[in-house]
Amino acid sequence: MKLYTVPLAPNPTRVTLYLAERRAQGADIPVEPVVVNTLKGRHREPEHLARNSFGTLPVLELDSGAYVTESLSIIDYFEAAFPAACLLPSDPEPLAYARNIERTLEMRVTHDLAAWVHATKSPLGYEANAEHAAALVARMQPGFDYAETLLADGRAFLTGSDPSIADCTLAAFFQFMRYTGLDLIAEREQLCRWDTGYRSRPEVEDCFLM
Ligand SMILES: N[C@@H](CCC(=O)N[C@@H](CS)C(=O)NCC(=O)O)C(=O)O
């Protein structure tokens, strides 16, 4: 399998973090990373558009030649194809809990956080828009409140005592935020604690550029 990816970009990074977590638990997932240089626009070239007509990353190329083009679907594929020591719980209630937190953070924080980065200091060269960026910051606050409340019991990870896909997602987007040089969570005590603790773990620290 090949994983078309690019460092720093949040959706590819969450898959990279997921793979690091699985490998830390002993999973042997044979996947070769292939960097598609988005700064040079390679993701818009025919070679990559043939893999994913939307031109986004990550893309997983299966040994069959099929492509999986959504980061969470790639994670779902790895969970199903390499089921020993999965990151998602197998019992329905903890599974729903982990999925619910991850989906909530994606819908209420990370979509807007990515848009905010592009409206503030886009690595892809999109035009800055201060008004739009401010509106996005306001819209993310309930999602930050939600995460802050979850973490208020001192838990190390978003779903409890073990890492989950929710941690992979949020940590990947917080790195993207740091790329701007601005910090939207500086006043958020629990999120700061979680963020620093999560990304300094030896299991994942090499996945982060910043
Ligand atoms: N829903 C997709 C989003 C993928 C996505 O937007 N990837 C970004 C990098 S984080 C990208 O490739 N952007 C390039 C572009 O839109 O031109 C996923 O979860 O994989």
The ligand as a MOL file (V3000), in Angstrom:
LIG
                    3D

  0  0  0     0  0            999 V3000
M  V30 BEGIN CTAB
M  V30 COUNTS 20 19 0 0 0
M  V30 BEGIN ATOM
M  V30 1 N -12.2220 15.3920 3.9210 0
M  V30 2 C -10.8750 15.1890 3.4200 0
M  V30 3 C -10.1910 16.5290 3.3510 0
M  V30 4 C -8.8400 16.4290 2.6740 0
M  V30 5 C -8.1800 17.7920 2.5340 0
M  V30 6 O -8.8520 18.8270 2.4260 0
M  V30 7 N -6.8450 17.7630 2.5050 0
M  V30 8 C -6.1110 18.9950 2.3890 0
M  V30 9 C -4.8420 18.8810 3.2130 0
M  V30 10 S -5.2520 18.8200 4.9230 0
M  V30 11 C -5.7090 19.2050 0.9480 0
M  V30 12 O -5.3170 18.2800 0.2850 0
M  V30 13 N -5.8130 20.4590 0.4670 0
M  V30 14 C -5.3850 20.8170 -0.8350 0
M  V30 15 C -6.4270 21.5470 -1.5940 0
M  V30 16 O -7.5910 21.5650 -1.1640 0
M  V30 17 O -6.0840 22.0700 -2.6540 0
M  V30 18 C -10.1420 14.2100 4.3280 0
M  V30 19 O -10.5270 14.1000 5.5110 0
M  V30 20 O -9.2180 13.5260 3.8850 0
M  V30 END ATOM
M  V30 BEGIN BOND
M  V30 1 1 1 2
M  V30 2 1 2 3
M  V30 3 1 2 18
M  V30 4 1 3 4
M  V30 5 1 4 5
M  V30 6 2 5 6
M  V30 7 1 5 7
M  V30 8 1 7 8
M  V30 9 1 8 9
M  V30 10 1 8 11
M  V30 11 1 9 10
M  V30 12 2 11 12
M  V30 13 1 11 13
M  V30 14 1 13 14
M  V30 15 1 14 15
M  V30 16 2 15 16
M  V30 17 1 15 17
M  V30 18 2 18 19
M  V30 19 1 18 20
M  V30 END BOND
M  V30 END CTAB
M  END
